Amino acid sequence: MHRDLTELIDAVLADGIVTTKERAVLHRKAAALGIDADEVDIFVDARLHTARPEAAGSCAVCGASGSMLDRVCTHCGHRIGEPSAETGPDIHASLRRIEEHLAELKSIPLPGSPAHGMQTQTHHLQAQAAFNPFARLMLAGRNSSAAAGQATAGHAKAGPPDARYEQCLAQIAKERRLLSTYFGADPKLERLLQEIDVDVRSRQTAWDDAVRMQRYILIAVLGGLLAILLLCWVTLQFRS
């Protein structure tokens, strides 16, 4: 992070409190330096809570070590997994959001599949329907088909598959970065995040393989067309 911004954050955190006005000042400074405001908030909040015992996964009452994934302390029963101004974000809500984005990520059809093409075409038709009567007609015909309706339900309005894929990856990365910033010292949470990373990488590998296959098919088709054109040209040269 930029030195000027870091010094300003140090000054703001000197009294251990960040007011709304001070946060707005930090956001303006970050915007002037080309730094995302969300990153500044995560950094500032982490600095605020990193010294608190519950932020490190320890019970604030008895000091026993534990995990923020646990709802209560196994030693004294104090609730350590609930969100508050002292413990940071709701870890369980963040994990639920990650699971939701991961489920959507897995549901997006791979490039080159019929469902991927249908959802992409449906999105383009919806974008053109406002000013293109032909697009409205095609969209109405597609929506009347039960098979097409099932393939595109709940997805066309959210955007084309490629855009939704990137959005899911961005949201998962954002939630994961937030959890790592606040609770990175929690071994139980870290193992869970590693399992999530494995699932994400697996889907990314499948997606990248599908994209490469599309390119190989395109190159093969173009090569075949060029070969046919060359064969025709050679045939004409021999006849002449």
C-alpha positions in Angstrom: 0.0 0.0 0.0 1.1 3.5 -0.8 3.3 5.2 1.9 1.2 8.4 2.1 -2.0 6.3 2.6 -0.3 4.1 5.2 0.8 7.2 7.2 -2.7 8.6 7.0 -4.2 5.3 8.3 -1.7 5.3 11.2 -2.8 8.8 12.1 -6.5 7.8 12.0 -5.9 4.7 14.1 -3.9 6.6 16.7 -7.0 6.8 19.0 -8.2 3.3 18.2 -11.4 4.7 16.6 -12.3 5.3 13.0 -15.2 7.8 12.5 -17.3 8.1 9.4 -15.6 11.3 8.5 -12.2 9.8 8.9 -13.1 6.8 6.8 -14.4 9.2 4.1 -11.1 11.0 4.1 -9.3 7.6 3.7 -11.5 6.8 0.7 -10.8 10.1 -1.0 -7.1 9.6 -0.4 -7.2 6.1 -1.8 -9.2 7.2 -4.9 -6.6 9.9 -5.6 -3.9 7.2 -5.4 -5.9 4.8 -7.6 -6.5 2.3 -4.7 -9.8 0.5 -4.3 -11.8 1.7 -1.3 -12.8 -1.9 -0.3 -9.1 -2.8 0.1 -8.6 0.2 2.3 -11.6 -0.8 4.5 -10.3 -4.4 4.8 -6.8 -3.1 5.8 -8.1 -0.6 8.3 -10.6 -3.0 9.9 -7.9 -5.7 10.1 -5.6 -3.2 11.9 -8.5 -2.3 14.3 -9.3 -5.9 15.2 -6.0 -7.7 14.9 -5.0 -7.1 18.5 -8.3 -8.2 19.9 -8.3 -11.8 21.3 -11.4 -12.9 19.5 -10.0 -11.8 16.1 -7.2 -14.4 16.6 -9.7 -17.1 17.3 -9.2 -17.0 21.1 -12.0 -16.6 23.7 -12.2 -13.1 25.0 -13.4 -14.3 28.4 -11.2 -17.3 29.3 -8.4 -16.8 26.7 -8.7 -20.4 25.5 -7.6 -21.1 21.9 -10.3 -22.0 19.5 -11.6 -21.5 16.0 -13.9 -18.8 14.8 -15.9 -21.5 13.1 -17.0 -22.6 16.5 -20.1 -21.0 17.7 -19.2 -21.1 21.4 -16.0 -21.6 23.4 -15.6 -25.2 24.4 -14.1 -24.2 27.8 -16.5 -21.5 29.1 -19.4 -21.4 26.7 -18.8 -17.8 25.6 -20.1 -17.2 22.1 -17.0 -16.5 19.9 -18.3 -17.1 16.5 -20.8 -14.3 16.4 -20.2 -11.0 14.5 -19.7 -7.8 16.4 -17.9 -4.5 16.3 -15.0 -6.3 18.1 -14.8 -9.6 16.2 -15.2 -8.3 12.6 -17.4 -9.8 9.9 -19.8 -12.7 10.3 -17.6 -15.6 9.4 -20.5 -18.0 8.9 -22.3 -15.5 6.6 -19.1 -15.1 4.5 -18.7 -18.8 4.2 -22.3 -19.2 3.1 -21.8 -16.5 0.4 -18.7 -18.4 -0.8 -20.6 -21.6 -1.0 -23.4 -19.9 -3.0 -20.9 -18.3 -5.4 -19.1 -21.6 -5.7 -22.4 -23.5 -6.5 -23.2 -20.9 -9.1 -19.7 -21.2 -10.6 -20.1 -24.9 -11.0 -23.6 -24.5 -12.5 -22.3 -22.2 -15.3 -22.0 -24.3 -18.5 -18.5 -24.7 -19.9 -17.6 -22.8 -23.2 -18.4 -24.8 -26.3 -21.3 -26.7 -24.7 -24.9 -26.3 -26.1 -26.1 -24.7 -22.9 -23.3 -22.1 -22.9 -24.2 -21.1 -26.5 -27.9 -21.0 -25.7 -27.5 -18.8 -22.7 -25.1 -16.5 -24.5 -27.5 -16.1 -27.4 -30.5 -15.6 -25.1 -28.6 -12.8 -23.4 -27.8 -11.1 -26.7 -31.4 -11.4 -27.8 -32.6 -9.8 -24.6 -30.2 -6.9 -25.1 -31.4 -6.3 -28.6 -35.2 -7.0 -28.0 -35.8 -3.3 -27.0 -35.1 -2.0 -30.5 -35.0 -5.1 -32.7 -38.4 -6.7 -33.5 -36.7 -9.8 -35.0 -34.8 -10.3 -31.8 -38.1 -10.1 -29.8 -39.7 -12.6 -32.1 -36.8 -15.1 -31.7 -36.8 -14.5 -27.9 -40.5 -15.2 -27.7 -40.1 -18.4 -29.7 -37.2 -19.5 -27.5 -39.1 -18.8 -24.3 -42.0 -20.9 -25.5 -39.8 -23.9 -25.8 -39.8 -25.9 -22.5 -36.3 -27.3 -23.1 -34.9 -23.9 -23.8 -36.7 -22.4 -20.9 -35.2 -24.9 -18.5 -31.7 -24.4 -20.0 -31.8 -20.6 -19.6 -34.0 -20.1 -16.5 -32.5 -17.8 -13.9 -29.3 -17.2 -16.0 -30.1 -15.0 -18.9 -31.1 -12.0 -16.7 -28.0 -12.4 -14.7 -25.8 -11.9 -17.7 -23.9 -14.1 -20.2 -22.1 -17.1 -18.9 -18.6 -15.7 -19.4 -19.4 -12.5 -17.4 -21.1 -14.6 -14.6 -18.0 -16.8 -14.4 -15.7 -13.8 -13.9 -18.2 -12.3 -11.3 -18.3 -15.5 -9.3 -14.5 -15.8 -9.2 -14.2 -12.1 -8.1 -16.8 -12.5 -5.3 -15.2 -15.7 -4.0 -11.8 -14.1 -4.1 -13.2 -11.0 -2.2 -14.8 -13.1 0.5 -11.8 -15.3 0.9 -9.5 -12.3 1.2 -11.7 -10.8 3.9 -11.7 -14.0 5.9 -7.9 -14.4 5.5 -7.4 -10.9 6.6 -9.4 -11.2 9.8 -9.0 -14.9 10.7 -5.8 -16.0 8.8 -4.4 -17.4 12.0 -7.3 -19.9 12.5 -6.0 -23.3 11.3 -9.5 -24.8 11.1 -10.7 -22.0 8.8 -7.5 -22.1 6.8 -8.1 -25.8 6.0 -11.6 -25.0 4.9 -10.4 -22.2 2.7 -7.9 -24.6 1.1 -10.7 -27.0 0.3 -12.6 -24.1 -1.4 -9.4 -23.2 -3.3 -9.2 -26.7 -4.6 -12.8 -26.6 -5.9 -12.2 -23.2 -7.5 -9.0 -24.3 -9.2 -10.7 -27.5 -10.5 -13.5 -25.4 -12.1 -10.9 -23.0 -13.5 -9.0 -25.8 -15.0 -12.1 -27.3 -16.7 -13.0 -23.8 -18.0 -9.6 -23.1 -19.4 -9.5 -26.6 -21.0 -12.9 -25.9 -22.7 -11.6 -22.5 -24.0 -8.5 -24.1 -25.4 -10.6 -26.8 -27.1 -12.7 -24.2 -28.7 -9.6 -22.5 -30.1 -8.2 -25.8 -31.4 -11.5 -26.5 -33.1 -11.5 -23.1 -34.7 -7.9 -23.5 -35.9 -8.8 -26.9 -37.3 -11.8 -25.6 -39.2 -9.8 -22.6 -40.6 -7.0 -25.0 -41.6 -9.5 -27.2 -43.4 -11.0 -24.3 -45.3 -7.6 -23.1 -46.3 -6.7 -26.6 -47.5 -9.8 -26.8 -49.6 -9.2 -23.4 -51.1 -5.6 -24.4 -51.9 -6.8 -27.6 -53.4 -9.3 -25.7 -55.6 -6.6 -23.3 -56.7 -4.2 -26.1 -57.6 -6.9 -27.9 -59.6 -7.7 -24.7 -61.5 -4.0 -24.2 -62.3 -3.7 -27.7 -63.7 -6.8 -27.3 -65.9 -5.6 -24.0 -67.2 
